[in-house]
Amino acid sequence: MNAARCPTAADAWDLDPDVAHLNHGAFGACPRAVLDAQDALRRHIERNPMGFYTREYFDLIDAARERLAAFLGADPQGLVPVTNATAGVNTVLRSLDLEPGDELLVTDHAYNACRNALAYVAERAGATVRTVRLPFPVRDPSEVTEAVLTAVGPRTRLALIDHVTSASALVLPLADIVRALDARGIDTLVDGAHAPGMLPLALDALGAAYYTGNCHKWLCAPKGAGFLLVRADRRDSVMPLVVSHGINRRRPGRSAFHDAFDWAGTADPSPFALVPQAIESVGTLHPDGWPGVMAHNRDLVLRGREVVAAAVGTELPCPPSMVGSIATVVLPVEGVRGERGLSERDPVQQALAREHRIEVPVHRVGEPPMRVIRISGQLYNAPSDYERLAAALTQL
């Protein structure tokens, strides 16, 4: 393996140096510079809370929105802060005007929390959730597009599609899926939890009706920073989960959409407000900026999955074109049953953490479920982390 830890990033995070951190994809990790800025902002707020919330708050939110929208290739008029992608998914689903017999489409690789939200909304409306079984292992992205389109029916109202799946770590052919569904008059709600900071994005060009993502993962912002992007023709129908003053107290020069979402009551605005600091801080950790960060992390995880797969003796489950900064390797371990998704009590995951000080998740994917281990690649990782994991797995 030639990929090495990015030298300028060696001291940027306050991570435990005795642990191999191979699960950046789940919770992210906030660099020290961003945490310091967050502490400073919180102290600033507490020096004059009334002055901050009445005269500074909205300007700070607007500035963060503009910077994030530029990074995402998105229209800032359609972008609003949410705490995370799960909240964004819930916001859209709760705003749908469904009728009995309507159908909502989702894949069997979707995030469990979002599947639960989909089921809840459908049950209350008398609608139906149709689950698309995606091929896994997968040989070509077109297999995913074909599976989704084959499941479309005459009453399909909306499809919830991951940009990057969580358990299986697949980069789905999102542009093809959105385009094909739109041609059939079906809106797409994209769960882009993992994509910002992992993949180059041009969300306006993508054209999905709804796109929600996290900023605490690959953008490395503080926890509690996410966004929801709504296409212009759908903004009037989307309401925040918390209805507050902005519904009837309009601010000059601001849209009704922003007024509805930007204030949900007194809360800590620092996670979303520090998104520009995170973009700046992480972008400076690689000599080629954010394109270099993304390419470095992808190269690292592609090489890492080869090392781990060779150690456990399994085939890679997808082509390189479907890999971002997280990747899965199938584990040849039998005898442990479980549901699809994350298994926090999986004995392999527990043994790696307790005996080898390696933090990495074990998931179950596909039908019948197969056990996979999902690795991440971030600037603070090095080839030795994956070699350490490979050596540990050969002992289990």
C-alpha positions in Angstrom: 0.0 0.0 0.0 1.4 3.4 -1.0 -1.3 5.6 0.4 -0.1 7.2 3.6 -1.5 9.3 6.4 -1.7 12.9 5.2 1.2 14.5 7.0 -0.5 17.8 7.6 -3.4 16.1 9.3 -1.4 14.1 11.8 -2.2 16.4 14.7 -5.6 17.9 13.7 -7.8 15.6 15.7 -8.0 14.7 19.4 -8.5 11.0 18.8 -7.1 8.3 21.1 -3.8 7.4 19.5 -4.0 3.8 20.9 -7.1 3.1 19.0 -7.4 2.3 15.2 -10.4 4.5 14.3 -11.9 2.9 11.2 -15.5 4.1 11.7 -15.4 7.7 10.7 -18.5 7.1 8.5 -20.8 6.6 11.5 -20.2 9.6 13.8 -17.4 11.6 12.1 -14.7 13.3 14.2 -14.4 17.0 14.7 -11.0 18.6 14.3 -9.5 20.4 17.2 -9.6 23.8 15.4 -13.3 23.5 14.8 -14.0 22.4 18.4 -12.0 25.5 19.6 -14.0 27.7 17.4 -17.2 26.2 18.7 -16.1 26.8 22.3 -15.3 30.4 21.4 -18.7 30.9 19.8 -20.5 29.4 22.8 -18.6 31.7 25.2 -19.5 34.7 22.9 -23.2 33.7 23.1 -23.2 33.5 26.9 -21.6 36.9 27.3 -24.7 38.6 25.9 -27.4 36.0 25.1 -30.1 38.6 24.3 -27.8 40.6 22.0 -26.7 37.4 20.2 -30.2 35.9 19.6 -31.9 39.1 18.7 -29.1 40.8 16.5 -26.6 38.2 15.4 -28.3 34.8 15.2 -29.9 35.0 11.8 -26.9 36.6 10.1 -24.7 33.7 11.4 -27.2 31.1 10.0 -27.4 32.9 6.7 -23.6 33.0 6.4 -23.3 29.3 7.1 -26.0 28.5 4.7 -24.3 30.4 1.9 -21.0 28.7 2.4 -22.5 25.2 2.7 -24.7 25.8 -0.4 -21.6 26.9 -2.4 -19.8 23.7 -1.3 -22.7 21.5 -2.3 -23.5 23.2 -5.6 -26.9 24.1 -4.3 -29.3 27.0 -4.3 -29.1 28.6 -0.8 -32.8 29.6 -1.1 -33.7 26.0 -0.9 -31.3 25.0 1.9 -32.3 24.9 5.6 -30.5 23.6 8.7 -31.6 20.4 10.4 -29.9 18.4 13.2 -29.1 15.4 10.9 -30.2 13.5 7.9 -32.7 11.5 9.8 -34.4 14.7 10.9 -34.4 15.8 7.2 -36.0 12.6 6.1 -38.7 12.8 8.8 -39.3 16.5 7.8 -40.1 15.6 4.2 -42.1 12.5 5.0 -44.3 14.3 7.6 -45.0 17.0 5.0 -46.4 14.6 2.4 -50.1 14.6 1.7 -50.6 10.9 1.2 -53.8 9.0 0.4 -54.8 5.4 1.1 -53.3 3.2 -1.6 -50.3 5.5 -2.3 -47.0 3.8 -2.4 -43.6 4.8 -1.1 -40.5 3.1 -2.5 -37.4 2.2 -0.5 -34.5 -0.2 -0.9 -33.5 -3.0 1.5 -30.1 -1.1 2.0 -31.8 2.0 3.4 -30.9 3.2 6.9 -33.0 1.6 9.6 -34.1 4.9 11.2 -35.3 6.2 7.9 -37.1 3.0 7.1 -38.9 3.3 10.4 -40.0 6.9 9.6 -41.3 5.7 6.2 -43.3 2.9 7.8 -44.7 5.2 10.4 -45.9 7.8 7.9 -47.3 5.2 5.6 -49.3 3.4 8.3 -50.9 6.6 9.5 -52.0 7.5 5.9 -53.0 4.0 4.8 -50.2 4.0 2.3 -47.9 1.1 1.3 -44.1 0.8 1.6 -42.6 -1.3 -1.2 -39.1 -2.5 -0.5 -36.7 -3.0 -3.4 -34.2 -5.8 -3.0 -30.8 -4.6 -4.3 -28.3 -7.1 -5.6 -25.4 -7.7 -3.2 -22.7 -8.4 -4.1 -23.2 -6.1 -7.1 -21.3 -6.2 -10.4 -22.4 -3.0 -12.0 -24.3 0.2 -10.9 -26.9 -0.4 -13.7 -28.2 -3.4 -11.7 -29.2 -1.1 -8.9 -31.0 1.3 -11.3 -32.8 -1.6 -13.0 -34.0 -3.0 -9.6 -35.4 0.3 -8.5 -37.2 1.0 -11.7 -38.7 -2.5 -11.9 -40.4 -1.9 -8.6 -42.1 1.3 -9.6 -45.9 1.0 -9.7 -48.8 3.2 -10.8 -49.4 4.6 -7.3 -45.7 5.2 -6.4 -45.5 8.7 -5.0 -42.0 9.0 -3.7 -38.8 7.0 -3.6 -36.4 7.2 -0.6 -32.9 6.5 -2.1 -29.6 6.6 -0.4 -26.7 8.4 -2.1 -24.3 6.2 -0.2 -25.8 3.3 1.7 -24.9 2.9 5.3 -24.5 -0.8 6.0 -23.3 -1.9 2.6 -21.3 1.3 1.8 -22.4 1.4 -1.9 -22.3 4.7 -3.9 -25.6 4.3 -5.8 -26.0 5.6 -9.3 -28.1 8.4 -8.0 -28.2 10.7 -11.1 -29.5 7.9 -13.2 -32.2 6.9 -10.6 -33.4 10.5 -10.0 -33.6 11.2 -13.8 -35.5 8.0 -14.5 -38.0 8.5 -11.6 -38.5 12.1 -12.5 -39.4 11.1 -16.0 -42.1 8.9 -14.5 -43.5 11.7 -12.3 -42.0 10.3 -9.1 -40.2 12.5 -6.6 -37.0 11.3 -5.0 -36.0 11.9 -1.4 -32.3 11.4 -1.2 -30.7 10.3 2.1 -27.3 11.8 1.5 -26.1 11.3 5.1 -22.6 10.1 4.0 -22.1 12.1 0.8 -21.1 15.7 1.7 -17.3 15.8 2.0 -17.0 12.2 0.6 -18.2 12.8 -3.0 -18.0 15.9 -5.2 -21.6 17.2 -5.3 -23.6 19.4 -7.7 -27.0 19.1 -6.0 -28.9 21.7 -8.2 -27.8 19.8 -11.3 -28.9 16.5 -9.7 -32.4 17.9 -9.5 -33.9 15.7 -6.8 -37.0 17.0 -5.2 -35.5 16.6 -1.7 -31.9 16.0 -0.6 -30.8 15.8 3.1 -27.3 15.2 4.4 -25.0 15.3 7.5 -22.2 17.8 8.1 -20.8 16.0 11.1 -19.5 13.0 9.1 -17.1 13.8 6.2 -17.4 17.6 6.5 -16.2 17.1 10.1 -18.5 19.8 11.6 -19.7 19.5 15.2 -22.4 16.9 15.9 -25.9 18.3 15.3 -25.2 19.9 11.9 -27.2 18.7 8.9 -29.2 20.3 6.1 -32.3 19.8 4.0 -32.4 21.0 0.4 -35.8 21.3 -1.2 -36.4 22.0 -4.9 -38.2 25.3 -5.7 -41.4 23.7 -6.8 -41.7 21.7 -3.5 -40.8 24.3 -0.9 -44.3 25.6 -0.2 -45.4 22.1 0.9 -42.6 21.3 3.3 -43.0 22.3 7.0 -40.4 21.9 9.8 -40.9 19.3 12.4 -41.1 22.1 15.0 -43.6 24.9 14.1 -42.4 28.1 15.7 -42.5 31.9 15.3 -41.4 32.0 11.7 -44.8 30.9 10.4 -46.4 34.3 11.2 -43.5 36.6 12.1 -41.8 37.4 8.8 -38.4 39.1 8.7 -37.7 41.6 5.9 -35.7 40.2 3.1 -36.1 36.6 4.1 -38.2 33.9 2.4 -41.1 32.2 4.1 -39.2 28.9 3.7 -36.2 30.2 5.7 -38.4 31.9 8.3 -40.2 28.6 9.0 -37.0 26.6 9.5 -34.3 28.9 10.8 -35.8 29.4 14.3 -37.3 26.5 16.2 -36.8 28.0 19.6 -33.8 28.8 21.7 -31.1 26.3 21.0 -27.3 26.0 20.4 -26.6 27.2 16.8 -22.9 26.5 16.9 -22.9 23.1 15.1 -24.5 24.6 11.9 -22.8 27.9 12.3 -19.4 26.2 12.4 -19.9 24.4 9.1 -17.9 27.0 7.2 -15.0 26.6 9.7 -15.1 22.8 9.2 -15.0 23.2 5.4 -12.1 25.6 5.7 -10.2 23.6 8.3 -10.4 20.2 6.7 -9.7 21.7 3.2 -6.4 23.1 4.3 -5.2 19.7 5.6 -4.4 18.5 2.1 -2.2 20.4 -0.5 -4.9 19.9 -3.1 -7.8 21.1 -0.9 -11.1 19.3 -0.8 -10.6 17.4 -4.1 -7.4 16.1 -2.6 -9.1 15.1 0.7 -11.8 13.2 -1.2 -9.3 11.5 -3.5 -6.9 10.6 -0.7 -9.7 9.1 1.5 -11.1 7.0 -1.4 -7.7 5.7 -2.4 -7.0 4.8 1.2 -10.1 2.8 1.6 -9.9 1.1 -1.8 -6.5 -0.2 -0.8 -7.6 -1.0 2.7 -10.5 -3.2 1.5 -8.0 -5.2 -0.7 -5.8 -5.8 2.3 -8.7 -6.9 4.6 -10.4 -9.0 1.9 -7.1 -10.8 1.2 -6.7 -11.6 4.9 -10.2 -13.1 5.3 -10.3 -14.7 1.9 -13.4 -13.2 0.3 -14.2 -11.5 -2.9 -14.8 -7.7 -3.1 -18.6 -7.1 -3.1 -18.7 -4.2 -5.6 -16.6 -2.5 -8.3 -14.4 0.5 -7.4 -16.8 2.9 -9.1 -19.3 2.2 -6.2 -16.8 3.0 -3.4 -16.4 6.4 -1.7 -14.6 6.8 1.6 -16.3 3.7 3.2 -16.2 0.2 2.0 -17.4 -3.3 3.1 -15.7 -6.6 3.1 -17.7 -9.8 3.5 -16.7 -11.9 6.5 -16.6 -15.7 6.1 -18.1 -16.2 9.6 -21.1 -18.5 10.1 -23.3 -19.3 13.1 -24.3 -15.8 14.3 -27.8 -14.8 13.4 -29.2 -11.3 13.3 -31.3 -8.8 11.5 -30.1 -6.7 8.6 -28.3 -3.5 9.6 -25.9 -2.8 12.4 -25.3 -5.3 15.1 -23.6 -3.5 18.0 -23.2 -6.8 19.9 -21.7 -8.7 17.1 -18.9 -10.8 18.7 -16.4 -9.9 16.0 -17.0 -6.2 16.5 -16.8 -6.6 20.2 -13.6 -8.6 20.1 -11.9 -6.1 17.8 -12.8 -3.3 20.2 -11.9 -5.0 23.4 -8.9 -7.2 22.5 -7.4 -5.2 19.6 -8.5 -1.6 20.2 -10.0 -1.3 16.7 -13.3 0.6 16.3 -15.0 -0.7 13.2 -18.7 -1.8 12.7 -20.0 -5.2 11.6 -23.2 -5.1 9.6 -25.6 -7.6 8.0 -26.5 -7.0 4.4 -28.6 -8.7 1.7 -31.0 -11.6 1.7 -30.2 -13.9 3.2 -28.2 -11.6 5.4 -24.4 -11.8 5.1 -22.0 -10.4 7.6 -19.8 -7.6 6.4 -17.2 -5.3 8.1 -17.3 -1.7 7.1 -14.0 0.3 7.0 -13.6 4.1 6.7 -10.7 6.1 5.3 -10.0 9.6 6.7 -6.9 11.8 6.7 -6.0 10.6 10.2 -5.9 7.0 9.0 -2.8 5.2 7.6 -2.2 1.9 5.7 -1.1 0.4 9.0 -4.6 0.7 10.4 -6.0 -1.7 7.8 -3.0 -4.1 8.2 -3.7 -4.1 11.9 -7.3 -4.9 11.2 -6.4 -7.7 8.8 -4.0 -9.2 11.3 -6.7 -9.1 14.1 -9.3 -10.7 11.9 -7.1 -13.7 11.0 -6.9 -14.4 14.8 -10.7 -14.4 15.3 
